[in-house]
Amino acid sequence: MYTRLAGYWLLLVLLVGTVGGAWAQTAPPLNLNLPPQQTPTVPDSSRARTPADSGRVAVPRPAPSRPLPVRRPRTLILQTEAADQPLLRRYRVKTSLPDSLAVLREVRELVLALQGESYLTASADDMRWHHDTVRVQLYVGEKFLWARLRNGNLGDGLLTRAGYREKLYRGQPFQPQEWSRLQERILQEAENQGFPFATVRLDSAQLRGADIEGRVLLERGPLIVFDSLQIVGSTKVRKRFLTKYLQLFPEQPFSQQRVEEAARRLRQLPYLQLKAEPEVRFAKGRARVYLLLEDRTANQFDAIVGILPNPTPGIGQKRVQVTGDVTIALRNIKGGGKGLGLQWRKVDLNSQQLDAQYTHPTFFGTPLELGGSFNLYRQSDPVNAFQTLRPRIQLTYPTARAGRISFFTEWRSSRLLATDSLATTLPANIDTRFTSYGLDYTWTTLDDAYFPRSGILANGQTSVGSKIISRNSQLKAELYQGLPLRTTQVSASTRLERYTRIGRGGVLLTRLRGEALFNRRLFLNDLFRVGGLATLRGFNELNFYASQYAVGTAEFRQFTGPDAYVFAFVDQGYLRQDILTQVGENSPTGVGAGLSFRTGAGQFQFVYALGRDNQQKLALNSGKIHFGITSRF
């Protein structure tokens, strides 16, 4: 009986206990009436000195070895009221246990589980040990309920954001863990509104039988505002840029959520490395945030050379052809986070491609990021000569938890460079103009931007716009009869990557990429270009035209250093081409291996790949070799 009285007193202490600081302090669990767990004494291995020990070093004799105690199985028998027996069956208490300590743990876990299920006065009143049997007198008691939990001095908005609903605390079981979680949520809302030293407690608590009534009372404490950012470490990034990028402005109310989001935002920047979690120091009603940062070599210069066999060499042409890919990327220009990129690619003898990109973060002091890109593709094949221009403007909102959300508009124009005025049918390529508006979303948890070992990258993009076919003056007007000159065009793309650690230094990369184009009338210069080192290895660069495609990749990397690894891969693709002159499907497969390691000049990469599709067999004489150096500075 005295145990139950002590339980009631502890219950009252639990109800009126306060929570201090920026975290909730809950009352300790009710003490159980269990036998104390005593530690056996260790025999003394020392001995008294005798006259014979003078001038000698006393070496203690080792304690005599004692046999380890034999573990005796115990049978647990619970004795309780008959009305409580159905309740105990739900907990599936083990009745056969290996030793006495296991019996104590089983009883303790049962009592704590009952208290967590609103039986706050549950206790083990008596335990009797008889050889291999343990009899426990278990008291379950009444189930405590919320009579009512009223709002003390909290705003309705704060309680709502904390998850409080009055119906959840009227006639419902009183669960200490749920009450503690409510306290924690209230404190989190308070510390995100400038009160990191708030406390919350249950005020005016009343216990009527097994019903509990009270009101939630919040003591906010002093209002804390942000003071300034302090950058510790060797970095050229400017404090003004980081203040706007992290949205930690002076004189604004302190928010712990913004401090945590600042760490996630900083990890998204490829040119900065966060060496430790942000540290906050409070003084005189102000919070100063310290960031330990270090610059990373993120500026990039790539020069990749490819050697490909020429399947149909003409007069004066060689049996092999050399392709190139040169990339220059500058990040964090003048410490302001701006980025500039330029890439030139010569994929074959008749095709060239130029890409340019510019990024301007913290646009007009907001967290928005303004970006622009330009793409030029020119094909000088005498049969299918055309040129395509694709300028694009994009506005991005980078978030710490939800990823990067971008809205963009793109203009695409394609025109023929050579036509046959005597043609009796429309050519495979045609003059078009296309204006689209779309949404792009990226979410990542990669642990490293350049050499990830674990994490996920997900990207999705969709756009819709109006496509206009322009009449070419060198083609006969009757060729355009019956052709819809203005149509709606929809495009979608996705990219999913997952990096998984395997063993020591092993990483498995699984990836899925795909794009789809939907329109009533597609031409060859409208389609996607697939193939090569960036999309489908084992084939010539941009070898395939596709209106829809998907490429799955499985690649195993064995790291031999922080930035050195060997790898083997399989690329499996599905391509569909749906134009007037040709409709077909293809399932190309690429397999190969390679290595990548750092040298004094930069990151060296070598790839050898074989490809197989409807027109090409898997043969060594059709292998593709790519090698190059990526230099970061």
C-alpha positions as CSV (number, residue, x, y, z in Angstrom):
1,M,0.0,0.0,0.0
2,Y,2.8,2.4,0.8
3,T,4.1,2.0,-2.7
4,R,0.8,3.2,-4.2
5,L,0.8,6.2,-1.9
6,A,4.3,7.1,-3.0
7,G,3.1,6.7,-6.6
8,Y,0.4,9.2,-6.1
9,W,2.8,11.7,-4.6
10,L,5.2,11.3,-7.6
11,L,2.3,11.7,-10.0
12,L,1.5,15.1,-8.4
13,V,5.2,16.0,-8.8
14,L,5.0,15.0,-12.4
15,L,1.9,17.1,-13.1
16,V,3.3,20.4,-11.6
17,G,6.9,19.9,-12.7
18,T,8.4,22.6,-14.8
19,V,10.5,22.4,-18.0
20,G,13.5,24.7,-18.1
21,G,15.9,25.9,-20.8
22,A,15.3,25.2,-24.5
23,W,14.3,21.6,-23.9
24,A,11.6,19.8,-22.0
25,Q,12.5,18.2,-18.7
26,T,10.1,15.4,-17.8
27,A,9.6,13.8,-14.4
28,P,11.6,10.7,-13.8
29,P,9.8,7.4,-14.0
30,L,8.1,6.1,-10.9
31,N,10.4,4.0,-8.7
32,L,9.7,0.3,-8.7
33,N,9.6,-1.7,-5.6
34,L,12.3,-4.1,-6.8
35,P,15.2,-5.7,-5.0
36,P,18.4,-3.6,-5.4
37,Q,20.9,-4.7,-7.9
38,Q,24.1,-5.1,-5.9
39,T,27.6,-5.4,-7.4
40,P,29.6,-8.3,-5.8
41,T,32.7,-7.2,-4.0
42,V,36.1,-7.9,-5.6
43,P,38.5,-9.9,-3.4
44,D,41.5,-7.9,-2.2
45,S,44.6,-9.0,-4.0
46,S,47.1,-7.1,-1.8
47,R,48.8,-8.4,1.4
48,A,50.5,-6.9,4.5
49,R,54.2,-6.2,4.3
50,T,56.5,-8.3,6.6
51,P,60.1,-7.5,7.7
52,A,61.3,-9.9,5.0
53,D,60.0,-7.5,2.4
54,S,62.4,-4.7,3.3
55,G,64.4,-3.6,0.2
56,R,62.2,-5.6,-2.1
57,V,59.6,-4.5,-4.5
58,A,56.2,-5.7,-3.3
59,V,54.5,-7.6,-6.1
60,P,50.9,-8.4,-5.3
61,R,49.9,-11.9,-5.8
62,P,47.2,-12.5,-8.3
63,A,43.8,-13.3,-6.8
64,P,42.9,-16.9,-6.9
65,S,40.7,-17.8,-9.8
66,R,37.1,-18.3,-8.9
67,P,34.6,-20.2,-11.0
68,L,32.0,-18.1,-12.8
69,P,28.5,-18.4,-11.4
70,V,26.3,-20.8,-13.1
71,R,23.3,-19.2,-14.9
72,R,20.2,-20.8,-13.5
73,P,16.9,-20.5,-15.5
74,R,14.1,-18.8,-13.7
75,T,10.3,-19.1,-14.0
76,L,8.4,-15.9,-13.6
77,I,4.9,-16.0,-12.1
78,L,2.8,-12.9,-12.1
79,Q,0.1,-12.6,-9.4
80,T,-2.5,-9.9,-9.9
81,E,-6.2,-9.3,-9.7
82,A,-8.4,-11.4,-12.1
83,A,-9.8,-8.3,-13.8
84,D,-6.3,-7.3,-14.9
85,Q,-5.4,-10.7,-16.4
86,P,-6.8,-9.8,-20.0
87,L,-4.8,-6.6,-20.0
88,L,-1.5,-8.4,-19.1
89,R,-1.9,-10.9,-22.0
90,R,-1.4,-8.0,-24.5
91,Y,2.2,-7.5,-23.2
92,R,3.3,-11.1,-23.8
93,V,5.4,-11.3,-20.8
94,K,8.1,-14.0,-20.9
95,T,7.7,-16.6,-18.2
96,S,10.9,-18.5,-18.8
97,L,14.0,-16.5,-18.4
98,P,17.7,-17.4,-18.4
99,D,18.8,-15.8,-15.0
100,S,17.7,-13.5,-12.2
101,L,18.9,-10.4,-13.9
102,A,16.7,-11.1,-16.9
103,V,13.7,-11.5,-14.5
104,L,14.4,-8.1,-13.0
105,R,14.6,-6.5,-16.5
106,E,11.4,-8.2,-17.6
107,V,9.4,-7.0,-14.6
108,R,10.9,-3.5,-14.9
109,E,10.0,-3.2,-18.6
110,L,6.4,-4.4,-17.8
111,V,5.9,-1.8,-15.1
112,L,7.2,1.0,-17.3
113,A,5.1,-0.1,-20.2
114,L,1.9,-0.1,-18.0
115,Q,2.8,3.4,-16.8
116,G,3.4,4.6,-20.3
117,E,-0.1,3.3,-21.1
118,S,-1.8,5.6,-18.5
119,Y,-1.6,3.2,-15.6
120,L,0.6,5.6,-13.6
121,T,0.4,3.9,-10.3
122,A,1.4,0.4,-11.6
123,S,4.1,-1.2,-9.5
124,A,5.6,-4.5,-8.4
125,D,4.7,-4.6,-4.7
126,D,6.3,-7.8,-3.7
127,M,8.8,-10.3,-5.2
128,R,9.4,-13.7,-3.7
129,W,12.3,-15.9,-4.8
130,H,11.9,-19.7,-4.4
131,H,14.8,-21.6,-5.9
132,D,14.0,-21.5,-9.6
133,T,10.7,-19.6,-9.3
134,V,10.0,-15.9,-8.8
135,R,6.5,-14.8,-7.8
136,V,5.7,-11.1,-8.3
137,Q,2.7,-9.4,-6.8
138,L,1.8,-6.9,-9.5
139,Y,-0.5,-3.9,-9.0
140,V,-2.0,-2.4,-12.1
141,G,-4.3,0.3,-10.7
142,E,-6.6,2.6,-12.6
143,K,-6.1,4.1,-16.0
144,F,-5.7,7.9,-15.7
145,L,-7.5,10.1,-18.2
146,W,-7.4,13.7,-19.3
147,A,-10.5,15.5,-17.9
148,R,-9.5,18.7,-19.7
149,L,-6.3,20.5,-20.7
150,R,-6.9,24.2,-21.1
151,N,-4.8,26.9,-22.8
152,G,-3.1,29.1,-20.2
153,N,-1.3,32.0,-21.7
154,L,-0.3,30.5,-25.1
155,G,-1.6,32.0,-28.3
156,D,-4.0,29.8,-30.3
157,G,-1.7,29.9,-33.3
158,L,1.3,28.6,-31.2
159,L,-0.8,25.8,-29.8
160,T,-2.1,24.8,-33.2
161,R,1.4,24.7,-34.7
162,A,2.5,22.6,-31.7
163,G,-0.2,20.0,-32.6
164,Y,-2.6,20.8,-29.7
165,R,-6.3,19.9,-30.3
166,E,-8.7,20.2,-27.3
167,K,-10.5,17.0,-28.3
168,L,-7.2,15.1,-28.0
169,Y,-7.0,16.0,-24.3
170,R,-10.6,15.5,-23.2
171,G,-11.5,12.0,-22.0
172,Q,-8.4,10.6,-23.5
173,P,-5.8,8.4,-21.7
174,F,-3.0,10.4,-19.9
175,Q,0.2,9.2,-21.5
176,P,3.4,10.8,-20.0
177,Q,5.3,10.5,-23.2
178,E,2.6,12.2,-25.3
179,W,2.5,15.1,-22.7
180,S,6.3,15.4,-22.9
181,R,6.1,15.5,-26.7
182,L,3.6,18.3,-26.5
183,Q,5.8,20.3,-24.2
184,E,8.8,19.8,-26.6
185,R,6.8,21.0,-29.6
186,I,5.6,24.1,-27.7
187,L,9.2,24.8,-26.7
188,Q,10.4,24.4,-30.3
189,E,7.8,26.9,-31.5
190,A,8.8,29.3,-28.8
191,E,12.5,29.1,-29.6
192,N,11.8,29.7,-33.3
193,Q,10.0,32.9,-32.3
194,G,12.8,34.5,-30.3
195,F,12.4,32.8,-26.9
196,P,15.1,30.0,-26.7
197,F,15.0,30.1,-22.8
198,A,11.3,29.5,-22.5
199,T,9.8,27.0,-20.0
200,V,6.5,25.2,-20.1
201,R,4.6,23.5,-17.3
202,L,1.2,22.2,-16.3
203,D,-0.5,24.8,-14.0
204,S,-3.5,24.5,-11.7
205,A,-3.3,20.7,-11.9
206,Q,-6.2,18.9,-10.2
207,L,-6.5,15.2,-9.6
208,R,-10.1,13.9,-9.3
209,G,-10.0,10.2,-8.8
210,A,-8.3,9.1,-12.0
211,D,-9.1,12.3,-14.0
212,I,-6.5,15.0,-14.5
213,E,-7.3,18.6,-15.3
214,G,-4.9,21.5,-15.8
215,R,-3.8,24.3,-18.1
216,V,-0.7,24.8,-20.2
217,L,1.4,27.7,-19.0
218,L,4.4,29.1,-21.0
219,E,7.0,31.4,-19.4
220,R,8.7,32.9,-22.4
221,G,11.8,34.5,-20.8
222,P,13.7,37.3,-22.5
223,L,13.4,38.0,-26.2
224,I,16.6,37.1,-28.1
225,V,17.5,38.6,-31.5
226,F,20.2,37.8,-34.0
227,D,23.4,39.9,-33.6
228,S,25.7,39.0,-36.5
229,L,27.5,36.2,-38.3
230,Q,31.1,35.4,-37.4
231,I,33.1,33.4,-39.9
232,V,36.0,31.4,-38.5
233,G,38.4,29.7,-40.9
234,S,40.2,30.4,-44.1
235,T,37.6,31.4,-46.7
236,K,37.2,34.2,-49.2
237,V,33.4,34.1,-49.1
238,R,31.9,37.4,-48.0
239,K,29.9,37.8,-44.8
240,R,27.3,40.0,-46.6
241,F,26.6,37.2,-49.1
242,L,26.2,34.5,-46.4
243,T,23.9,36.8,-44.3
244,K,21.5,37.0,-47.3
245,Y,21.9,33.4,-48.4
246,L,21.3,32.0,-44.9
247,Q,18.6,34.7,-44.1
248,L,20.2,35.4,-40.7
249,F,19.7,39.2,-40.5
250,P,20.6,41.2,-37.4
251,E,17.8,42.4,-35.1
252,Q,15.5,39.6,-36.3
253,P,14.0,37.3,-33.6
254,F,16.2,34.3,-32.9
255,S,15.2,31.0,-34.5
256,Q,16.8,27.7,-33.8
257,Q,15.2,26.3,-36.9
258,R,17.0,28.9,-39.1
259,V,20.3,28.0,-37.5
260,E,19.8,24.3,-38.3
261,E,18.7,25.2,-41.8
262,A,21.9,27.3,-42.2
263,A,24.0,24.2,-41.8
264,R,22.0,22.3,-44.5
265,R,22.2,25.3,-46.9
266,L,26.0,25.6,-46.4
267,R,26.4,21.9,-47.3
268,Q,24.7,22.5,-50.6
269,L,27.4,24.9,-51.7
270,P,30.1,23.1,-53.7
271,Y,32.8,25.7,-53.0
272,L,32.5,25.7,-49.2
273,Q,33.1,23.0,-46.5
274,L,31.4,23.3,-43.1
275,K,34.0,21.9,-40.7
276,A,31.6,21.8,-37.6
277,E,28.0,22.5,-36.7
278,P,27.2,26.2,-36.3
279,E,27.7,27.5,-32.7
280,V,25.5,30.1,-31.1
281,R,26.5,32.3,-28.2
282,F,24.0,34.4,-26.2
283,A,24.9,37.7,-24.5
284,K,22.8,40.7,-23.5
285,G,19.7,39.6,-25.4
286,R,21.5,38.8,-28.6
287,A,22.6,35.6,-30.4
288,R,25.8,35.5,-32.4
289,V,26.3,32.7,-34.8
290,Y,29.8,31.3,-35.5
291,L,30.5,29.4,-38.7
292,L,33.6,27.3,-39.1
293,L,34.2,27.3,-42.9
294,E,36.9,26.4,-45.3
295,D,37.1,26.9,-49.1
296,R,37.0,24.0,-51.4
297,T,38.6,23.8,-54.8
298,A,35.5,24.1,-56.9
299,N,36.5,26.0,-60.0
300,Q,36.8,23.5,-62.8
301,F,38.6,23.0,-66.1
302,D,37.9,19.8,-68.1
303,A,39.5,18.7,-71.3
304,I,38.3,15.3,-72.5
305,V,39.5,13.7,-75.7
306,G,37.7,10.7,-77.3
307,I,38.9,8.3,-80.0
308,L,36.2,6.6,-81.9
309,P,36.3,4.4,-85.0
310,N,34.9,5.9,-88.2
311,P,32.5,3.2,-89.5
312,T,32.2,4.7,-93.0
313,P,35.4,6.6,-93.8
314,G,35.2,8.7,-97.0
315,I,37.8,9.7,-99.4
316,G,40.6,11.4,-97.5
317,Q,39.1,10.5,-94.1
318,K,40.8,8.5,-91.4
319,R,39.5,5.3,-89.9
320,V,39.3,6.9,-86.5
321,Q,37.9,10.3,-85.5
322,V,38.8,12.5,-82.6
323,T,36.1,14.2,-80.5
324,G,36.5,16.8,-77.7
325,D,34.8,18.2,-74.7
326,V,36.2,21.4,-72.9
327,T,34.5,22.8,-69.8
328,I,35.3,25.8,-67.8
329,A,33.3,26.5,-64.6
330,L,34.0,29.4,-62.2
331,R,32.2,29.3,-58.8
332,N,32.0,31.8,-56.0
333,I,33.3,34.7,-58.1
334,K,34.8,37.4,-55.8
335,G,33.3,35.6,-52.8
336,G,29.7,36.5,-53.7
337,G,28.5,33.0,-54.7
338,K,28.1,33.9,-58.4
339,G,28.9,31.2,-61.0
340,L,29.9,31.2,-64.6
341,G,30.2,28.1,-66.9
342,L,31.2,27.5,-70.5
343,Q,31.3,24.2,-72.4
344,W,32.3,23.3,-75.9
345,R,31.8,19.9,-77.4
346,K,32.7,18.4,-80.7
347,V,30.8,15.1,-80.8
348,D,31.7,14.1,-84.3
349,L,33.1,15.4,-87.6
350,N,29.9,17.3,-88.4
351,S,28.5,18.4,-85.1
352,Q,29.4,21.0,-82.5
353,Q,27.7,22.2,-79.3
354,L,28.2,25.2,-77.1
355,D,26.7,25.8,-73.6
356,A,27.0,28.9,-71.4
357,Q,25.5,29.4,-67.9
358,Y,25.4,32.2,-65.3
359,T,24.1,32.0,-61.7
360,H,23.4,35.0,-59.5
361,P,22.3,34.0,-55.9
362,T,20.5,36.2,-53.3
363,F,18.8,38.2,-56.0
364,F,17.9,41.6,-54.6
365,G,18.8,40.5,-51.1
366,T,16.2,37.6,-51.2
367,P,17.0,33.9,-51.0
368,L,16.0,33.6,-54.7
369,E,18.7,32.6,-57.2
370,L,18.5,34.0,-60.8
371,G,20.1,31.9,-63.5
372,G,20.4,32.0,-67.3
373,S,21.7,29.5,-69.9
374,F,22.3,29.4,-73.6
375,N,22.7,26.4,-75.8
376,L,23.9,26.3,-79.5
377,Y,23.8,23.1,-81.5
378,R,25.0,23.1,-85.1
379,Q,25.0,20.1,-87.5
380,S,26.8,20.6,-90.8
381,D,25.9,17.3,-92.3
382,P,25.2,18.0,-96.1
383,V,22.0,16.0,-95.9
384,N,20.6,17.2,-92.5
385,A,22.3,20.6,-91.8
386,F,20.5,22.7,-89.2
387,Q,21.2,24.9,-86.2
388,T,19.3,25.1,-82.9
389,L,19.4,27.9,-80.3
390,R,18.0,27.5,-76.8
391,P,18.2,30.5,-74.4
392,R,16.7,30.0,-70.9
393,I,15.9,32.1,-67.8
394,Q,15.4,30.4,-64.5
395,L,14.4,31.6,-61.0
396,T,15.3,29.2,-58.1
397,Y,14.2,29.0,-54.5
398,P,16.7,26.9,-52.6
399,T,15.3,25.4,-49.3
400,A,17.1,23.5,-46.6
401,R,14.7,20.6,-46.3
402,A,12.5,20.6,-49.4
403,G,15.3,20.9,-52.0
404,R,15.6,23.4,-54.9
405,I,12.4,24.5,-56.7
406,S,12.9,26.4,-60.0
407,F,10.5,28.1,-62.4
408,F,11.8,28.8,-65.9
409,T,11.0,29.9,-69.4
410,E,12.8,28.7,-72.5
411,W,12.9,29.8,-76.1
412,R,13.9,27.3,-78.7
413,S,14.4,28.0,-82.4
414,S,15.7,25.7,-85.1
415,R,16.4,26.6,-88.7
416,L,17.7,24.7,-91.7
417,L,21.1,25.5,-93.0
418,A,20.7,23.7,-96.3
419,T,17.6,22.8,-98.3
420,D,16.6,21.1,-101.5
421,S,14.2,23.4,-103.4
422,L,13.2,20.4,-105.6
423,A,12.2,18.2,-102.7
424,T,8.8,16.6,-103.1
425,T,8.3,15.9,-99.3
426,L,9.2,17.7,-96.2
427,P,12.7,17.0,-94.9
428,A,13.4,15.2,-91.7
429,N,14.4,18.6,-90.1
430,I,12.3,21.7,-90.2
431,D,12.2,25.3,-89.1
432,T,10.5,25.7,-85.8
433,R,10.0,28.1,-82.8
434,F,9.0,26.9,-79.4
435,T,8.3,28.9,-76.2
436,S,7.8,26.9,-73.0
437,Y,7.2,27.4,-69.3
438,G,8.1,24.8,-66.7
439,L,9.0,23.7,-63.2
440,D,12.2,22.0,-62.1
441,Y,12.7,20.3,-58.7
442,T,15.9,18.9,-57.2
443,W,16.4,17.1,-53.8
444,T,19.6,15.6,-52.6
445,T,21.1,14.0,-49.5
446,L,24.5,13.2,-51.0
447,D,27.4,13.3,-48.5
448,D,29.8,14.8,-51.0
449,A,29.2,16.8,-54.2
450,Y,32.1,15.3,-56.2
451,F,32.8,11.8,-54.7
452,P,29.6,10.7,-53.0
453,R,29.6,7.5,-51.0
454,S,26.0,7.5,-49.8
455,G,22.9,9.5,-50.4
456,I,20.1,10.1,-52.9
457,L,19.8,12.6,-55.7
458,A,16.3,13.2,-57.3
459,N,15.5,15.6,-60.1
460,G,12.3,16.1,-62.1
461,Q,11.4,18.7,-64.7
462,T,8.3,19.3,-66.8
463,S,7.4,22.1,-69.2
464,V,4.6,23.0,-71.6
465,G,4.5,25.5,-74.4
466,S,3.4,26.4,-78.0
467,K,5.3,25.1,-81.0
468,I,5.2,27.0,-84.2
469,I,6.4,25.6,-87.6
470,S,7.9,28.4,-89.8
471,R,7.5,28.1,-93.6
472,N,10.9,27.9,-95.3
473,S,11.0,30.1,-98.4
474,Q,13.2,27.6,-100.3
475,L,10.7,24.8,-99.9
476,K,7.5,24.5,-102.0
477,A,4.4,25.9,-100.2
478,E,2.3,22.9,-101.0
479,L,4.5,20.8,-98.8
480,Y,3.0,22.5,-95.7
481,Q,-0.6,21.8,-96.7
482,G,-2.4,19.7,-94.0
483,L,0.5,20.3,-91.5
484,P,-0.6,21.9,-88.2
485,L,1.6,24.9,-87.9
486,R,0.8,25.7,-84.2
487,T,0.6,22.9,-81.6
488,T,1.0,22.3,-77.9
489,Q,4.2,20.5,-76.9
490,V,4.9,18.9,-73.5
491,S,8.2,17.6,-72.2
492,A,9.2,15.8,-69.0
493,S,12.4,14.5,-67.6
494,T,13.6,12.7,-64.5
495,R,16.9,11.6,-62.9
496,L,17.2,9.4,-59.8
497,E,20.5,8.3,-58.2
498,R,21.3,6.3,-55.2
499,Y,24.7,5.7,-53.7
500,T,25.1,2.7,-51.3
501,R,28.2,1.7,-49.3
502,I,29.3,-1.9,-49.8
503,G,32.1,-3.3,-47.7
504,R,35.2,-1.3,-47.2
505,G,35.6,1.4,-49.8
506,G,33.0,0.0,-52.1
507,V,30.1,2.1,-53.5
508,L,27.2,0.9,-55.6
509,L,25.6,3.5,-57.9
510,T,22.2,2.9,-59.3
511,R,20.7,5.5,-61.6
512,L,17.7,6.0,-63.8
513,R,17.5,8.8,-66.3
514,G,14.8,9.5,-68.8
515,E,13.1,12.2,-71.0
516,A,9.9,12.3,-73.0
517,L,8.5,14.6,-75.6
518,F,4.8,14.8,-76.6
519,N,3.6,16.5,-79.7
520,R,1.3,15.8,-82.7
521,R,4.1,16.2,-85.2
522,L,7.7,15.8,-84.4
523,F,10.8,16.2,-86.6
524,L,14.3,15.0,-86.3
525,N,15.7,18.3,-85.0
526,D,13.0,18.3,-82.2
527,L,14.2,15.1,-80.6
528,F,16.6,14.4,-77.8
529,R,20.2,13.3,-78.4
530,V,21.4,10.3,-76.4
531,G,24.7,8.4,-76.3
532,G,28.2,8.8,-75.2
533,L,30.1,9.3,-71.9
534,A,27.4,11.4,-70.2
535,T,24.3,9.2,-71.0
536,L,24.9,5.9,-72.7
537,R,28.5,4.6,-72.7
538,G,29.7,2.3,-75.4
539,F,28.3,4.4,-78.2
540,N,29.3,7.5,-80.1
541,E,28.5,10.9,-78.5
542,L,24.8,11.9,-79.2
543,N,24.5,8.9,-81.5
544,F,20.7,8.3,-81.1
545,Y,17.7,10.5,-81.8
546,A,14.7,9.7,-79.4
547,S,11.3,11.2,-78.7
548,Q,11.3,9.2,-75.4
549,Y,14.1,7.3,-73.7
550,A,15.1,5.8,-70.4
551,V,18.6,4.7,-69.3
552,G,19.2,2.5,-66.2
553,T,22.8,2.3,-64.8
554,A,24.4,0.0,-62.3
555,E,28.0,0.9,-61.4
556,F,30.3,-0.4,-58.7
557,R,33.1,1.8,-57.5
558,Q,36.0,0.6,-55.4
559,F,37.7,3.5,-53.8
560,T,41.4,3.2,-53.1
561,G,41.7,6.7,-51.7
562,P,39.6,9.8,-51.0
563,D,39.4,10.7,-54.7
564,A,40.7,7.6,-56.5
565,Y,38.6,4.5,-57.6
566,V,38.2,1.8,-60.2
567,F,34.8,1.0,-61.5
568,A,32.7,-1.3,-63.7
569,F,29.3,-0.5,-65.1
570,V,26.3,-1.6,-67.1
571,D,24.0,0.8,-68.9
572,Q,20.7,-0.4,-70.2
573,G,18.6,1.9,-72.4
574,Y,15.2,2.0,-74.0
575,L,14.8,4.4,-76.9
576,R,11.7,5.3,-79.0
577,Q,11.7,7.4,-82.1
578,D,8.3,8.6,-83.3
579,I,8.5,10.9,-86.3
580,L,6.7,10.8,-89.7
581,T,9.7,9.4,-91.6
582,Q,10.6,6.8,-89.0
583,V,9.0,5.0,-86.1
584,G,10.9,2.4,-84.1
585,E,12.3,1.2,-80.8
586,N,15.8,0.3,-79.7
587,S,17.3,-1.3,-76.5
588,P,21.0,-0.5,-76.4
589,T,23.3,-1.9,-73.8
590,G,26.7,-0.6,-72.7
591,V,29.2,-2.4,-70.5
592,G,32.7,-1.4,-69.5
593,A,35.2,-0.4,-66.8
594,G,37.5,2.4,-66.0
595,L,39.5,4.2,-63.4
596,S,39.8,7.7,-61.9
597,F,42.6,9.1,-59.7
598,R,44.2,12.5,-58.9
599,T,47.4,13.6,-60.5
600,G,49.4,16.8,-60.2
601,A,47.5,18.2,-63.2
602,G,44.0,17.2,-61.9
603,Q,41.6,14.3,-61.8
604,F,42.5,11.8,-64.5
605,Q,39.8,9.5,-65.9
606,F,39.9,6.6,-68.3
607,V,36.9,4.7,-69.6
608,Y,36.7,1.7,-71.9
609,A,33.2,0.7,-73.0
610,L,31.5,-1.7,-75.4
611,G,28.0,-1.3,-76.8
612,R,25.3,-3.4,-78.4
613,D,22.0,-2.4,-80.0
614,N,19.9,-3.3,-83.1
615,Q,22.6,-2.2,-85.5
616,Q,25.8,-2.9,-83.5
617,K,27.0,-6.1,-81.9
618,L,29.1,-6.4,-78.8
619,A,32.6,-6.6,-80.3
620,L,36.0,-5.4,-79.2
621,N,36.7,-3.7,-82.5
622,S,33.8,-1.3,-81.8
623,G,34.9,-0.3,-78.3
624,K,35.0,3.3,-77.2
625,I,37.9,4.8,-75.3
626,H,37.5,8.1,-73.3
627,F,40.1,9.7,-71.2
628,G,40.7,13.2,-69.9
629,I,41.8,15.4,-67.0
630,T,39.5,17.4,-64.7
631,S,41.4,20.2,-63.0
632,R,39.9,22.1,-60.1
633,F,41.5,25.3,-58.7
